[in-house]
């Protein structure tokens, strides 16, 4: 018999043997039900998590210490745990006394309260004005917005306020919902990218009550979270502002929270009008991220960022710079400062707010001087009296 025929017979025999084994296995399975596998207990999925990529409880052994570290609540009752609200109120009172001291005889300073247009909260605000007013509609005005998820209008803003007033601006600095120093209710009402923007924009209604302010010459400027609010004040269908400046602004919350740890994420997930993380509330975070609203811009905007920022990392701010340069080149002025001298915190995040906290004098670097020169040039070009603009007709009053 040939070798080919021997191999053929051997292959047929092997297939027959395999078929016999499969048949025996099938009969065995039919005869006895499969053993029941005990599944480990897991937490029920929330409606928000169902259907999400990667959803479902962890089925293996768990490191409890790591689980506690990573846990992010979406319960508003968990917001502000451990905060000493009484101490915040005391610190604000101490700082307000210092504000009164440094402004005495230099600018007209007062602290006011106005009702937010949302209708649910009174908003404290600092007001700084020239000692001598120019008369009806004689002054442009700036709304200056502080940063920080929970922070306030700090005394270290003083040298920049003083310069603004010396240049003839009336300045309002709102302590929008979530700001510290005003008790638990004000703190807990934080609404990042939501009602806080209306709180800030309602400052315009207050400015309109001042006869010496020209309501047609209003600008807004903010730093970090305040820069984020400044962007949102002009990334909308209508705005009262003729110019906006955003310094090192937060711009993409989805990106930002993915780069941040649970401690930072809890500040957002526990806000009562958010209630979750980006994977749970995707559309909510898109709505609250200026990057996704660039196309609404109709107002001139100036944006400065730093490559060595260790708060709003350049990975995030590069996105808004690129979007503005490519889609709004006639309205946006942007500048990227490459590794400028750092401020007292967060690397280059405060590169143009370098201030000695004791003397309250600017600690200028060439980059800080350049940034502020650009800011004032930007505002003064766009907030001039109508009669002073090239080609403008005299204003009849």
Buried (B, 14 or more C-beta within 10 A) or exposed (E): EEEEEEEEEEEEEEEEEEEEEEEEEEEEEEEEEEEEEEEEEEEEEEEBBEEEEEEEEEEEEEEEEEEEEEEBBBEBEEBBEEBEBEEBBEBBEEBBEEBEEBBEEBBBBEBBEBBBBBEEBEBBBBBBBBEEBEEEBBBBBBBBBBBBBBBBBBBBBBBBBBBBBEBBBBBBBBBBBBBBBBEEEBBBBBBBBBBBBBBBBBBBBBBEEBEBBBBEBBBBBBBBBBBBBBBBBBBBEEBBBBBBBBBBBBBBBBBBBEEBEBEEBBBBBBBBBBBBBBBBBEEBBBEBBBBBBBEBBBBBBBBBBBBBBEBBBBEBBBBBBEBBEEEBEEBBBBBEBEEBBBBEEBBBBBBBBBBEEEEBEBBBBEBBEBBBEBBBEBBBEBBBBEEEEEEEEEEEE
